[in-house]
């Protein structure tokens, strides 16, 4: 009976101390990853309070009588040995243990985590230093009793390196506990900010414990990850199984128009996996993947973007790759989403069985009509806002957190810059082939007379007749029924105006729908009046291209301009060429020449 009463008295002091550590944002997660042994007979024969080993076991001495606060301090002290992973082989293990104890003791004093045991002497002989520097200073010294006060052991050492066991050493414990401690510190900072703002009454408030892992992961980006912090702050997290069931969301999906990320709460992701998924969805939005689809198959385009994003996130070490099948392949490293898409569509049978975060055959980028209504009318357009948020995040991230993958940085900067208008790009293409011609003065015909001196003949400027020889290009124009009349008028109007401004006297025109029709050489301003949409179904452009390339009266170095709605055959061009298609369309193959998307 006496033994049972003594055991209960010890638990009355130890259990509250254990609960204090378990409920602390910094030490609670560390405590959940170790085993506390309160029934070890060997340690009860010593004067130690507690000892820890590299096998994740903290042995507590039941014969010691401490207050709950002192027991909390003892446990936290040993947990920090795991957080900083002090279990290293050193030439003098005792002095290394003392150096680590001094470092841990100062940390606990700085965060004001209760008080050390009553006997402890915590007068520091050195200023704040790292464990390695403390160890270097201790090496030539003789140890005395004053150093015992830093340890939870009665004889300097409170750490033991256990034998390496195969089942445990498969993972790197140093990295594992570093991640756990990093997450714990982030949670503690979030809780402290919430207390300072008046949202919580204390750092252990129940409200903070009720925050879901997904929401904590979102707040981590706001507090600790500048690249995506601004985007994360503008998005909300919705964890609703009903919505996920209705919209067939397996894991997660994002709606850029509603600024919402939807999570399936039944998937059971860890907080690190939530970070990865949130970063994945935010990059979909920030990199404007929905608007960049440009007529491509939405699912295969989504798969291509997933491969790119996941490769970057793994490289940057953001969260952890989810344990379920995720679209990640090192073979696609360094490739853009457009390049990966062109690879995927060559083997549709293989890639159509893949799954995004939403599910098999479905895109995790939700369209405006799928959930809710369109984006509200903000002072700044949604497209401009997302571009600016990601670009500003990149600038701040590189100045404070370091580098990001070069491909990601280049893509963010390219998206932030205003795109060059399509007609300016078309003008540059014309300039490559048709340099400005020099005009010469001639008196062959009177140019003008001045009223004050009507007897003085003045010259005019003319083009040299030989300068116009071979100054032409071929135009293959899609006149099928699928070609929109307005789009065709815009494209041909631009072609005619630029050809005239570059002193191109005639253009060799070929009309194509189901067959090719040679219209011969035409002045640029006459092209519009001669176009007639035949409306004969599909478009076959290859015969028209072949005709121009082999025409004896067409210059061998003459470029070809192809105007189509992209609903055409897979054609090839052997000479210099460019393709004009309406914005939002996508060619069914990877073109070799320049592509201008006109509006």
C-alpha positions as CSV (number, residue, x, y, z in Angstrom):
1,X,0.0,0.0,0.0
2,X,2.8,2.4,0.9
3,X,4.5,1.7,-2.5
4,X,1.2,2.4,-4.4
5,X,0.7,5.7,-2.5
6,X,4.3,6.8,-3.3
7,X,3.7,6.0,-7.0
8,X,0.5,8.1,-7.1
9,X,2.3,11.1,-5.5
10,X,5.0,11.0,-8.1
11,X,2.4,10.9,-10.9
12,X,0.6,13.8,-9.4
13,X,3.7,15.9,-10.1
14,X,5.0,14.3,-13.2
15,X,1.8,14.1,-15.2
16,X,1.0,17.8,-15.1
17,X,4.5,18.6,-16.2
18,X,4.2,16.1,-19.1
19,X,0.9,17.8,-20.1
20,X,2.6,21.2,-20.1
21,X,5.1,20.0,-22.6
22,X,2.6,18.2,-24.7
23,X,0.4,21.3,-25.1
24,X,3.3,23.6,-25.9
25,X,3.5,24.6,-29.6
26,X,7.3,24.3,-29.6
27,X,7.8,21.1,-27.7
28,X,4.5,19.2,-28.2
29,X,5.3,17.8,-31.6
30,X,8.8,16.8,-30.5
31,X,7.3,14.9,-27.6
32,X,5.0,13.0,-29.9
33,X,8.0,11.6,-31.8
34,X,9.8,10.1,-28.8
35,X,9.0,7.5,-26.1
36,X,9.1,8.5,-22.4
37,X,10.1,5.5,-20.3
38,X,9.0,6.0,-16.7
39,X,9.7,2.4,-15.5
40,X,13.4,2.0,-16.1
41,X,15.0,0.3,-13.1
42,X,18.6,1.3,-14.0
43,X,18.1,5.0,-13.9
44,X,16.3,4.8,-10.5
45,X,19.7,3.6,-9.0
46,X,21.3,6.9,-10.0
47,X,20.8,10.6,-9.1
48,X,19.9,11.5,-12.7
49,X,16.6,13.3,-13.4
50,X,16.4,12.0,-17.0
51,X,18.6,10.7,-19.8
52,X,17.9,10.5,-23.5
53,X,19.4,8.3,-26.3
54,X,19.6,8.4,-30.1
55,X,16.9,5.6,-30.2
56,X,14.3,8.2,-29.3
57,X,13.8,7.1,-25.7
58,X,13.8,9.5,-22.7
59,X,14.3,7.6,-19.4
60,X,12.8,9.4,-16.4
61,X,13.8,8.7,-12.8
62,X,10.7,7.9,-10.8
63,X,12.6,8.3,-7.5
64,X,13.1,12.1,-8.0
65,X,10.6,14.6,-6.6
66,X,10.2,17.7,-8.7
67,X,7.4,20.2,-9.3
68,X,5.3,20.0,-12.5
69,X,7.2,23.0,-13.9
70,X,10.6,21.4,-13.2
71,X,9.5,18.1,-14.8
72,X,8.4,20.1,-17.8
73,X,11.8,21.7,-17.9
74,X,13.6,18.3,-17.7
75,X,11.5,16.9,-20.6
76,X,12.0,20.0,-22.8
77,X,15.7,19.9,-22.1
78,X,16.0,16.4,-23.4
79,X,13.7,17.1,-26.4
80,X,15.9,19.9,-27.6
81,X,18.8,17.4,-27.8
82,X,16.7,15.7,-30.5
83,X,15.6,19.0,-32.1
84,X,19.3,20.0,-32.6
85,X,20.4,16.3,-32.9
86,X,23.3,16.4,-30.5
87,X,23.9,12.7,-30.8
88,X,27.3,12.9,-32.6
89,X,30.5,11.0,-32.0
90,X,33.2,13.4,-30.6
91,X,36.7,13.0,-29.3
92,X,35.6,14.0,-25.8
93,X,31.9,12.9,-25.5
94,X,31.6,14.4,-21.9
95,X,32.7,17.9,-22.9
96,X,30.5,17.7,-26.0
97,X,27.6,16.8,-23.8
98,X,28.3,19.7,-21.5
99,X,28.5,22.1,-24.5
100,X,25.2,20.9,-25.8
101,X,23.6,21.2,-22.3
102,X,24.8,24.8,-22.1
103,X,23.3,25.6,-25.5
104,X,20.0,24.0,-24.6
105,X,19.9,25.7,-21.2
106,X,20.3,29.1,-22.7
107,X,17.6,28.4,-25.3
108,X,15.1,27.4,-22.6
109,X,16.0,30.5,-20.6
110,X,15.5,32.7,-23.7
111,X,12.1,31.3,-24.3
112,X,11.3,31.5,-20.6
113,X,10.2,27.9,-20.4
114,X,9.7,27.3,-16.6
115,X,12.6,26.9,-14.3
116,X,15.5,24.3,-14.1
117,X,15.6,21.9,-11.1
118,X,16.4,23.5,-7.8
119,X,20.0,22.3,-7.6
120,X,20.9,23.7,-11.1
121,X,23.6,26.4,-11.4
122,X,22.9,28.3,-14.6
123,X,25.6,31.0,-14.6
124,X,27.0,31.0,-18.1
125,X,30.8,31.4,-18.3
126,X,30.6,32.3,-22.0
127,X,28.5,34.6,-24.2
128,X,25.9,32.9,-26.5
129,X,27.8,30.6,-28.8
130,X,27.1,27.5,-30.9
131,X,27.6,24.0,-29.6
132,X,30.8,23.6,-31.7
133,X,32.3,26.8,-30.4
134,X,31.4,25.9,-26.8
135,X,33.0,22.5,-27.2
136,X,36.2,24.0,-28.6
137,X,36.5,26.3,-25.6
138,X,35.8,23.5,-23.2
139,X,38.4,21.1,-24.7
140,X,41.5,22.5,-22.9
141,X,39.7,23.1,-19.5
142,X,39.4,20.9,-16.4
143,X,35.9,20.1,-15.5
144,X,34.5,21.1,-12.1
145,X,31.2,20.8,-10.3
146,X,29.7,24.0,-11.7
147,X,29.2,22.4,-15.1
148,X,26.9,19.7,-13.7
149,X,24.1,22.2,-13.2
150,X,23.5,22.5,-17.0
151,X,22.6,18.8,-17.3
152,X,19.6,16.7,-16.3
153,X,22.1,14.0,-15.2
154,X,24.0,14.0,-11.9
155,X,27.3,13.2,-13.7
156,X,27.7,15.6,-16.7
157,X,26.3,13.4,-19.4
158,X,22.5,13.0,-20.1
159,X,22.9,11.8,-23.7
160,X,23.6,8.3,-25.0
161,X,24.3,7.1,-28.5
162,X,22.4,3.8,-29.0
163,X,23.6,1.1,-31.4
164,X,22.4,1.6,-34.9
165,X,19.5,-0.5,-35.8
166,X,18.4,-1.2,-39.3
167,X,14.7,-0.6,-38.7
168,X,15.4,2.9,-37.3
169,X,18.3,4.1,-39.3
170,X,16.6,3.9,-42.6
171,X,15.7,7.6,-42.2
172,X,18.0,10.4,-41.3
173,X,16.8,11.4,-37.8
174,X,18.7,14.7,-37.9
175,X,16.7,15.9,-40.9
176,X,13.5,14.4,-39.6
177,X,13.7,16.2,-36.2
178,X,14.9,19.4,-37.9
179,X,11.7,19.4,-40.0
180,X,9.6,18.7,-36.9
181,X,11.2,21.5,-35.0
182,X,10.9,24.0,-37.9
183,X,7.2,23.3,-38.1
184,X,6.9,23.6,-34.3
185,X,8.6,27.0,-34.3
186,X,6.4,28.2,-37.1
187,X,3.3,27.2,-35.2
188,X,4.6,28.9,-32.1
189,X,5.2,32.1,-34.0
190,X,1.7,32.0,-35.5
191,X,0.2,31.5,-32.0
192,X,2.2,34.3,-30.6
193,X,1.1,36.7,-33.4
194,X,-2.5,35.6,-32.8
195,X,-2.1,36.4,-29.0
196,X,-0.6,39.8,-29.7
197,X,-3.4,40.6,-32.1
198,X,-6.0,39.6,-29.5
199,X,-7.4,36.6,-31.4
200,X,-6.3,34.2,-28.7
201,X,-6.1,34.5,-25.0
202,X,-2.9,32.5,-24.6
203,X,-0.4,30.6,-26.7
204,X,-2.0,27.3,-25.6
205,X,-5.5,28.5,-26.4
206,X,-8.0,25.9,-27.6
207,X,-8.8,27.9,-30.7
208,X,-5.3,27.5,-32.0
209,X,-5.5,23.8,-31.6
210,X,-8.7,23.7,-33.6
211,X,-7.0,25.2,-36.7
212,X,-6.8,22.5,-39.4
213,X,-3.4,21.4,-40.7
214,X,-4.4,22.8,-44.1
215,X,-5.0,26.3,-42.6
216,X,-1.8,26.1,-40.6
217,X,0.1,25.2,-43.8
218,X,-1.4,28.3,-45.5
219,X,-0.4,30.5,-42.6
220,X,3.1,29.1,-42.8
221,X,3.4,30.5,-46.4
222,X,2.2,33.9,-45.2
223,X,4.7,34.0,-42.3
224,X,7.7,32.1,-43.6
225,X,7.7,31.7,-47.4
226,X,7.9,35.1,-49.2
227,X,7.6,33.6,-52.7
228,X,4.0,32.5,-52.2
229,X,3.1,34.5,-49.1
230,X,1.1,37.2,-51.0
231,X,-0.8,34.6,-53.0
232,X,-1.5,32.5,-49.9
233,X,-2.8,35.5,-48.1
234,X,-5.4,36.2,-50.9
235,X,-6.7,32.6,-50.9
236,X,-9.0,30.8,-48.5
237,X,-9.1,27.1,-47.6
238,X,-12.3,25.2,-47.9
239,X,-12.4,21.7,-46.5
240,X,-15.9,20.4,-47.3
241,X,-16.5,16.7,-48.2
242,X,-19.9,17.6,-49.8
243,X,-18.3,20.0,-52.3
244,X,-15.5,17.5,-53.0
245,X,-18.0,14.7,-53.6
246,X,-20.1,16.9,-55.9
247,X,-17.1,18.2,-57.9
248,X,-15.3,14.9,-57.8
249,X,-12.2,16.3,-56.0
250,X,-10.0,13.5,-54.9
251,X,-7.4,15.5,-53.0
252,X,-7.5,19.2,-53.9
253,X,-8.4,21.7,-56.6
254,X,-8.1,25.5,-57.0
255,X,-10.5,28.1,-58.3
256,X,-8.6,31.2,-59.3
257,X,-11.8,33.3,-59.9
258,X,-13.0,32.6,-56.3
259,X,-9.5,32.7,-54.7
260,X,-10.2,29.3,-53.0
261,X,-8.4,26.1,-52.6
262,X,-10.6,23.1,-52.0
263,X,-9.4,20.1,-49.9
264,X,-10.9,16.7,-49.4
265,X,-10.7,16.3,-45.6
266,X,-10.9,12.5,-45.9
267,X,-7.5,12.2,-47.7
268,X,-5.6,12.5,-44.4
269,X,-2.6,14.5,-45.5
270,X,0.2,15.5,-43.2
271,X,1.0,19.1,-42.6
272,X,4.1,18.9,-44.8
273,X,2.0,17.3,-47.6
274,X,-0.5,20.1,-47.2
275,X,2.3,22.6,-47.7
276,X,3.3,20.9,-50.9
277,X,-0.3,20.8,-52.3
278,X,-1.0,24.4,-51.4
279,X,2.2,25.5,-53.1
280,X,1.2,23.4,-56.1
281,X,-2.2,25.0,-56.4
282,X,-0.9,28.6,-55.9
283,X,1.7,28.1,-58.6
284,X,-1.1,27.0,-61.0
285,X,-2.7,30.4,-60.4
286,X,0.3,32.5,-60.2
287,X,1.8,31.1,-63.4
288,X,-1.6,31.7,-65.2
289,X,-1.9,28.1,-66.4
290,X,-5.6,28.3,-67.0
291,X,-5.3,31.3,-69.4
292,X,-2.2,29.8,-71.0
293,X,-4.0,26.6,-72.1
294,X,-4.7,28.4,-75.5
295,X,-6.9,25.7,-77.1
296,X,-4.9,22.8,-75.8
297,X,-6.6,19.8,-74.2
298,X,-7.3,21.0,-70.6
299,X,-6.5,17.7,-68.9
300,X,-3.2,17.0,-70.8
301,X,-2.2,20.6,-70.3
302,X,-2.9,20.3,-66.6
303,X,-0.7,17.1,-66.5
304,X,2.1,18.9,-68.2
305,X,1.9,21.8,-65.8
306,X,1.8,19.4,-62.8
307,X,5.1,17.8,-63.9
308,X,6.8,21.2,-64.1
309,X,5.4,22.5,-60.8
310,X,6.1,19.3,-58.8
311,X,9.7,19.2,-60.1
312,X,10.3,22.7,-58.9
313,X,8.7,22.1,-55.5
314,X,10.8,19.0,-54.9
315,X,13.9,20.9,-55.9
316,X,13.1,23.8,-53.5
317,X,12.1,21.4,-50.7
318,X,8.7,22.9,-50.1
319,X,6.8,20.5,-47.9
320,X,7.0,16.8,-48.8
321,X,5.8,15.0,-51.9
322,X,2.5,13.3,-51.0
323,X,2.7,9.6,-50.4
324,X,0.1,8.7,-53.1
325,X,0.9,8.7,-56.8
326,X,2.0,12.3,-57.8
327,X,3.0,13.5,-61.2
328,X,6.7,13.7,-60.8
329,X,9.3,12.6,-63.4
330,X,13.0,13.6,-63.5
331,X,13.0,12.9,-67.2
332,X,11.0,16.2,-67.7
333,X,13.5,18.3,-65.7
334,X,14.3,21.5,-67.4
335,X,11.4,21.3,-69.8
336,X,8.6,23.9,-70.0
337,X,5.0,23.0,-69.7
338,X,4.6,23.6,-73.5
339,X,7.4,21.1,-74.3
340,X,6.0,18.5,-72.0
341,X,2.5,18.9,-73.5
342,X,3.9,18.3,-77.0
343,X,5.5,15.1,-75.6
344,X,2.4,13.9,-73.9
345,X,0.0,14.3,-76.9
346,X,2.2,11.9,-78.9
347,X,1.2,9.1,-76.5
348,X,-2.3,9.9,-75.3
349,X,-3.1,6.3,-74.3
350,X,-0.4,6.3,-71.7
351,X,-1.0,9.7,-70.2
352,X,-4.8,9.7,-70.1
353,X,-4.7,7.2,-67.3
354,X,-2.8,9.6,-65.0
355,X,-4.4,11.5,-62.2
356,X,-4.0,15.1,-61.1
357,X,-4.8,16.2,-57.5
358,X,-8.4,16.3,-58.5
359,X,-8.6,12.8,-60.0
360,X,-8.0,10.6,-63.1
361,X,-8.8,12.5,-66.3
362,X,-9.8,15.7,-64.5
363,X,-8.1,19.1,-64.1
364,X,-7.5,20.5,-60.7
365,X,-7.7,24.0,-62.1
366,X,-11.5,24.7,-61.7
367,X,-13.2,26.8,-64.4
368,X,-15.4,29.8,-63.6
369,X,-18.6,27.8,-64.2
370,X,-17.7,24.8,-62.1
371,X,-18.1,26.3,-58.6
372,X,-19.7,29.6,-57.7
373,X,-19.6,32.7,-59.8
374,X,-16.8,34.7,-61.4
375,X,-14.3,36.9,-59.7
376,X,-15.7,40.1,-58.0
377,X,-14.9,43.4,-59.6
378,X,-11.7,44.4,-57.9
379,X,-9.8,47.7,-58.5
380,X,-7.0,45.6,-60.0
381,X,-7.8,42.9,-62.5
382,X,-7.4,39.3,-61.3
383,X,-4.8,38.5,-64.0
384,X,-2.7,41.5,-63.1
385,X,-3.0,40.9,-59.4
386,X,-1.8,37.3,-59.5
387,X,1.1,38.2,-61.8
388,X,2.2,41.1,-59.5
389,X,1.8,39.0,-56.3
390,X,4.1,36.2,-57.6
391,X,6.6,38.6,-59.1
392,X,6.8,40.7,-55.8
393,X,7.1,37.4,-53.9
394,X,10.0,36.4,-56.1
395,X,11.9,39.6,-55.5
396,X,11.5,39.4,-51.7
397,X,12.2,35.7,-51.6
398,X,15.5,36.0,-53.4
399,X,16.6,38.8,-51.2
400,X,15.7,37.0,-47.9
401,X,15.5,33.3,-48.5
402,X,17.9,32.6,-51.4
403,X,17.6,31.3,-54.9
404,X,14.7,29.5,-56.7
405,X,15.0,27.2,-59.7
406,X,16.1,29.3,-62.7
407,X,13.2,28.0,-64.8
408,X,10.6,29.2,-62.3
409,X,12.3,32.6,-61.9
410,X,12.4,33.1,-65.7
411,X,8.8,32.1,-66.1
412,X,7.6,34.5,-63.3
413,X,9.6,37.4,-64.8
414,X,8.4,36.7,-68.3
415,X,4.7,36.6,-67.2
416,X,5.1,39.8,-65.2
417,X,6.4,41.8,-68.2
418,X,3.7,43.1,-70.5
419,X,3.5,40.8,-73.5
420,X,4.6,42.1,-76.9
421,X,1.4,42.8,-79.0
422,X,1.0,40.2,-81.8
423,X,1.0,42.9,-84.5
424,X,4.4,44.2,-83.3
425,X,5.8,40.7,-83.5
426,X,4.4,40.4,-87.0
427,X,6.0,43.7,-88.0
428,X,9.4,42.4,-86.7
429,X,8.9,39.3,-88.8
430,X,8.4,41.3,-91.9
431,X,11.4,43.4,-91.1
432,X,13.6,40.3,-91.1
433,X,12.9,39.6,-94.7
434,X,12.1,43.1,-96.2
435,X,14.7,45.7,-95.2
436,X,13.8,49.3,-95.9
437,X,14.6,50.3,-99.5
438,X,16.8,53.3,-100.3
439,X,15.1,55.8,-102.6
440,X,17.0,57.8,-105.3
441,X,16.4,61.3,-106.7
442,X,15.2,61.6,-110.3
443,X,14.4,64.4,-112.7
444,X,12.6,62.1,-115.1
445,X,9.3,63.7,-114.1
446,X,8.5,67.0,-112.4
447,X,7.9,66.4,-108.7
448,X,6.6,69.8,-107.7
449,X,7.2,73.5,-108.2
450,X,7.4,76.1,-105.6
451,X,5.1,79.1,-106.1
452,X,7.8,81.6,-105.3
453,X,10.2,80.0,-107.9
454,X,8.1,78.3,-110.5
455,X,11.0,78.1,-113.0
456,X,13.2,75.9,-110.7
457,X,12.7,72.2,-111.3
458,X,12.9,70.0,-108.2
459,X,13.6,66.2,-108.1
460,X,11.4,63.5,-106.5
461,X,12.5,60.3,-104.9
462,X,11.7,56.9,-106.4
463,X,12.6,53.3,-105.8
464,X,15.2,51.7,-108.1
465,X,13.3,49.3,-110.5
466,X,15.6,46.4,-109.7
467,X,15.1,46.8,-105.9
468,X,11.5,45.3,-106.2
469,X,12.7,42.2,-107.9
470,X,11.9,39.1,-105.8
471,X,10.4,41.3,-103.0
472,X,7.4,39.1,-102.3
473,X,6.2,36.4,-99.9
474,X,3.7,33.6,-100.1
475,X,0.4,33.6,-98.2
476,X,-1.4,30.3,-97.6
477,X,-4.9,31.3,-96.4
478,X,-7.4,28.9,-94.7
479,X,-10.8,29.5,-96.3
480,X,-12.6,26.5,-94.8
481,X,-16.0,26.8,-93.1
482,X,-14.5,26.6,-89.6
483,X,-12.6,29.9,-90.2
484,X,-14.3,32.8,-88.5
485,X,-15.0,35.7,-90.9
486,X,-14.0,38.4,-88.4
487,X,-10.8,36.7,-87.4
488,X,-9.9,36.2,-91.1
489,X,-10.5,39.9,-91.8
490,X,-8.3,41.0,-88.8
491,X,-5.5,38.8,-89.9
492,X,-5.5,39.7,-93.6
493,X,-5.9,43.4,-92.8
494,X,-2.7,43.3,-90.8
495,X,-0.9,41.3,-93.5
496,X,-2.0,43.7,-96.2
497,X,-1.0,46.9,-94.3
498,X,2.4,45.6,-93.3
499,X,3.1,44.3,-96.8
500,X,2.3,47.7,-98.2
501,X,4.4,49.5,-95.6
502,X,7.4,47.3,-96.5
503,X,7.1,48.1,-100.2
504,X,6.0,44.6,-101.2
505,X,4.3,45.1,-104.5
506,X,2.7,41.6,-104.9
507,X,1.9,38.6,-102.7
508,X,1.6,35.1,-104.0
509,X,-1.7,33.9,-102.6
510,X,-3.0,30.3,-102.2
511,X,-6.4,29.6,-100.8
512,X,-7.0,26.3,-99.0
513,X,-9.9,24.4,-97.6
514,X,-10.3,20.7,-98.6
515,X,-8.1,21.5,-101.6
516,X,-5.6,24.2,-102.7
517,X,-6.5,27.1,-105.1
518,X,-3.7,29.2,-106.6
519,X,-4.8,32.9,-106.8
520,X,-1.5,34.0,-108.3
521,X,0.2,37.3,-107.5
522,X,-2.0,39.9,-105.9
523,X,-1.4,43.5,-104.7
524,X,-1.6,43.5,-100.8
525,X,-4.7,45.8,-100.8
526,X,-6.5,43.4,-103.2
527,X,-6.2,40.3,-101.0
528,X,-9.2,41.2,-98.8
529,X,-11.6,41.6,-101.7
530,X,-10.7,38.2,-103.3
531,X,-11.1,36.0,-100.2
532,X,-14.1,33.8,-100.3
533,X,-14.8,31.3,-97.5
534,X,-15.7,28.1,-99.3
535,X,-17.2,26.3,-96.3
536,X,-16.1,22.8,-97.5
537,X,-15.4,21.2,-94.1
538,X,-11.9,20.4,-93.0
539,X,-8.7,22.2,-93.9
540,X,-5.7,20.6,-95.7
541,X,-2.9,23.1,-96.0
542,X,0.0,20.9,-97.0
543,X,-0.9,20.9,-100.8
544,X,-0.8,24.7,-100.8
545,X,2.5,24.8,-99.0
546,X,4.0,22.2,-101.4
547,X,2.7,24.2,-104.4
548,X,4.5,27.4,-103.2
549,X,7.7,25.6,-102.4
550,X,8.0,24.1,-105.8
551,X,6.6,26.9,-107.9
552,X,9.1,28.0,-110.5
553,X,7.9,31.7,-110.5
554,X,8.2,32.0,-106.7
555,X,11.6,33.0,-105.2
556,X,13.6,30.2,-103.7
557,X,14.2,32.2,-100.5
558,X,10.7,33.7,-100.3
559,X,9.1,33.3,-96.9
560,X,5.6,31.8,-96.4
561,X,2.9,33.2,-94.1
562,X,0.1,30.8,-93.2
563,X,-3.2,32.1,-91.8
564,X,-5.4,29.4,-90.2
565,X,-7.8,28.7,-87.3
566,X,-5.6,25.8,-86.2
567,X,-8.2,23.2,-87.2
568,X,-6.0,21.9,-89.9
569,X,-3.7,19.0,-90.9
570,X,-0.3,18.4,-89.5
571,X,1.7,20.3,-92.1
572,X,5.5,20.8,-92.5
573,X,7.3,23.7,-94.1
574,X,10.9,23.4,-95.4
575,X,11.6,27.1,-95.7
576,X,11.3,30.2,-93.6
577,X,7.7,30.7,-92.4
578,X,5.3,32.0,-89.8
579,X,1.8,30.9,-88.7
580,X,-1.1,33.2,-87.7
581,X,-3.8,31.7,-85.6
582,X,-6.6,33.2,-83.4
583,X,-5.8,33.7,-79.8
584,X,-7.1,30.8,-77.7
585,X,-6.4,28.3,-80.5
586,X,-3.7,25.6,-80.5
587,X,-2.1,23.8,-83.4
588,X,-2.4,20.0,-83.3
589,X,1.4,19.7,-83.6
590,X,4.6,21.4,-82.5
591,X,5.4,24.1,-85.1
592,X,8.9,24.9,-86.3
593,X,8.2,28.5,-87.3
594,X,7.0,31.5,-85.4
595,X,3.4,31.6,-84.3
596,X,1.4,34.9,-84.0
597,X,-1.8,34.7,-82.0
598,X,-4.0,37.6,-83.2
599,X,-7.0,38.9,-81.3
